[in-house]
Amino acid sequence: MSTADIIDGKAFAEGLRARVTKAVATLSAKHGTAPGLAVVLVGEDPASQVYVRNKNKQTAEAGMASFEHKLPTETSQSDLLDLIAQLNTDETVDGILVQLPLPDQIDDQAVLDAIAPEKDVDGFHVINTGKLATGGDSLVPCTPLGCLLMLRDRLGDLSGKRAIVVGRSNIVGKPMAALLLRESCTVTIAHSRTVDLPEECRRADIVVAAVGRPEMVKGDWIKPGATVIDVGINRIPAPERGEGKHRLVGDVEFASASQVAGAITPVPGGVGPMTIACLLRNTVEAACRRRGWELPEM
Ligand code: NDP
């Protein structure tokens, strides 16, 4: 029996998408044109294909223009950079997203840094990461933004809370830590070299796990009443569901952690759905900034 409140990311994301859809309708009525998102996929990675399909579908459902660019696996870096340059100057495109990972012949960061910072709805451009780190106004990476919105909704003011972010990747861990610092949390960033991770976690009022290791964070690592945000998406064998079947689990051992935490996100249905909702939100924000429109409430 679970004692923690379950943070319903699916419902939260639906609410955010409804607000974005309303904002898009308001902007379209006022300015005669809707924000547009271009999504670029290079190669055939099956998970990326699913993500891109969902992104395009939800962009269109929100009333925005959706531009899909699918390039073959053998695309050269210079051809990809040419496409980015074209999208940078396309007036109908407000947001550009390049789906990661890119094939080996392409330098991810060189491509991300070629995106015009004002169209960088993933928030990965060095200008935007720099602004986030130095307290400037920037487009913020979607997954950490989704985590932050759920934390604020649950806890209100985060100021003074002890937070630990387990994982220091550029797409989740580091921007998450920067956002929590911006909220005046006392932030610990843990990683594979952290000594005594369980003890570090036990001190935290907020635990964000972004590690990519199935159920690594155990219930007895969690401070009673803490809020736990599980970013991990891990596919593990599930023979109990039949031969060759799999299931998704997070980086947190939900069964034990939900006995101790005050609130916890499930996997699936927690952080995952928030990522695309935040992408849509970022696209509206990017459109308003670039076009000088007033940003509607979202
Ligand atoms: P990365 O592999 O880029 O980073 C993993 C981080 O975890 C690294 O900083 C690594 O440390 C740290 N780590 C690895 N092993 C340990 C350990 N034993 N103890 C402590 N820290 C450890 O992963 P991502 O940040 O890209 O993704 C993390 C998870 O989030 C994955 O499961 C991914 O699928 C999921 N994800 C979910 C999204 C969503 O929409 N919900 C979006 C993006 C990611 P070090 O730096 O020292 O190597």
Residues whose N, C-alpha, C, O or C-beta is under 5 A from the ligand:
A	BS01	NDP	T143 G167 R168 S169 V172 G173 A190 H191 S192 R193 A210 V211 G212 V231 G232 I233 N234 V271 G272 T275
